[in-house]
Amino acid sequence: MGDDRRPGPWEVVRDEDKGDFEVFRVRALHARSPQDGSVQAFHVAQAPDGVAVLALTDTDELVMVQQWRHPVQCVTLELPAGIVEEGEAPGDAAARELREETGYAGGEPVCIGSLIINPSWTTARLHVVVVRGVRRAGEKELDEGEDTRVCCVPLAAARRRVLSGEIDTAPSVAALALYDLWRADARDGA
């Protein structure tokens, strides 16, 4: 038998700035438990929201990016993704990131959902955006320090690559899963 009690909000009694680390800011929230009144510290990374772009060609191929990722010291196969700039709409960020990382552009971006990246330590959300009818529109406009290879992967093959572990970055896997649910819902509602 499960616990029927729903967790309640914790009162923040102190909020400390711990530092700015370029891509995120760290705060320590000291909050009081509604259960026993104890005060606990929780470290929070405040980071900008991001986008993951499901860029589909007219033949249902996903435009993906291979790149070296320094934190994990390996090449990953990912959806184009990046940060939503302050004041920028997720769809606009998706179109910009797609163009910068791949040189591709397409139809009107459609935001199909928004996911909390990891609520245990960050405030950032990942907006999942679909762009259909993409095609090569120019050269990549990579940031300094980026080195990528663009590849087109049939959608069915991308699913198999997730299952085999070749596509294993959480934003890409979550975006692909959300896309499948979104498409199934559209089919069921039709």
Solvent accessible surface area in square Angstrom, and as a share of the most:
residue,aa,sasa,rsa
1,M,230,1.02
2,G,61,0.58
3,D,108,0.56
4,D,127,0.66
5,R,122,0.45
6,R,210,0.77
7,P,104,0.65
8,G,29,0.28
9,P,126,0.80
10,W,101,0.35
11,E,107,0.48
12,V,78,0.45
13,V,60,0.35
14,R,131,0.48
15,D,79,0.41
16,E,55,0.25
17,D,87,0.45
18,K,101,0.43
19,G,20,0.20
20,D,91,0.47
21,F,107,0.44
22,E,171,0.77
23,V,92,0.53
24,F,76,0.32
25,R,90,0.33
26,V,26,0.15
27,R,50,0.18
28,A,1,0.01
29,L,34,0.17
30,H,25,0.11
31,A,6,0.05
32,R,96,0.35
33,S,9,0.06
34,P,68,0.43
35,Q,115,0.51
36,D,107,0.55
37,G,33,0.32
38,S,43,0.28
39,V,68,0.39
40,Q,82,0.37
41,A,55,0.43
42,F,88,0.37
43,H,106,0.47
44,V,21,0.12
45,A,9,0.07
46,Q,66,0.29
47,A,33,0.25
48,P,59,0.37
49,D,43,0.22
50,G,10,0.10
51,V,0,0.00
52,A,1,0.00
53,V,0,0.00
54,L,0,0.00
55,A,0,0.00
56,L,2,0.01
57,T,23,0.13
58,D,112,0.58
59,T,108,0.63
60,D,66,0.34
61,E,50,0.23
62,L,0,0.00
63,V,0,0.00
64,M,0,0.00
65,V,0,0.00
66,Q,49,0.22
67,Q,11,0.05
68,W,111,0.39
69,R,88,0.32
70,H,124,0.55
71,P,129,0.81
72,V,96,0.55
73,Q,112,0.50
74,C,56,0.34
75,V,87,0.50
76,T,10,0.06
77,L,6,0.03
78,E,15,0.07
79,L,3,0.02
80,P,0,0.00
81,A,28,0.22
82,G,23,0.22
83,I,74,0.37
84,V,17,0.10
85,E,94,0.42
86,E,182,0.82
87,G,88,0.85
88,E,42,0.19
89,A,52,0.40
90,P,38,0.24
91,G,17,0.17
92,D,87,0.45
93,A,0,0.00
94,A,0,0.00
95,A,38,0.29
96,R,43,0.16
97,E,17,0.08
98,L,1,0.01
99,R,100,0.36
100,E,37,0.16
101,E,9,0.04
102,T,0,0.00
103,G,0,0.00
104,Y,29,0.11
105,A,41,0.31
106,G,39,0.37
107,G,39,0.38
108,E,144,0.64
109,P,32,0.20
110,V,71,0.41
111,C,65,0.39
112,I,23,0.12
113,G,23,0.22
114,S,41,0.27
115,L,55,0.27
116,I,88,0.45
117,I,83,0.42
118,N,53,0.27
119,P,105,0.66
120,S,90,0.58
121,W,130,0.46
122,T,11,0.06
123,T,69,0.40
124,A,4,0.03
125,R,87,0.32
126,L,11,0.06
127,H,25,0.11
128,V,0,0.00
129,V,0,0.00
130,V,2,0.01
131,V,3,0.02
132,R,114,0.41
133,G,19,0.18
134,V,5,0.03
135,R,148,0.54
136,R,127,0.46
137,A,70,0.54
138,G,34,0.33
139,E,135,0.61
140,K,64,0.27
141,E,97,0.43
142,L,59,0.29
143,D,91,0.47
144,E,181,0.81
145,G,76,0.73
146,E,57,0.25
147,D,115,0.60
148,T,15,0.09
149,R,140,0.51
150,V,35,0.20
151,C,20,0.12
152,C,48,0.29
153,V,3,0.02
154,P,68,0.43
155,L,10,0.05
156,A,52,0.40
157,A,16,0.12
158,A,0,0.00
159,R,80,0.29
160,R,151,0.55
161,R,78,0.28
162,V,38,0.22
163,L,158,0.79
164,S,86,0.56
165,G,39,0.38
166,E,85,0.38
167,I,1,0.01
168,D,96,0.50
169,T,27,0.16
170,A,75,0.58
171,P,53,0.33
172,S,4,0.02
173,V,49,0.28
174,A,37,0.28
175,A,0,0.00
176,L,10,0.05
177,A,52,0.40
178,L,36,0.18
179,Y,0,0.00
180,D,47,0.24
181,L,122,0.61
182,W,81,0.28
183,R,64,0.23
184,A,32,0.25
185,D,102,0.53
186,A,63,0.49
187,R,152,0.55
188,D,121,0.63
189,G,70,0.68
190,A,120,0.93
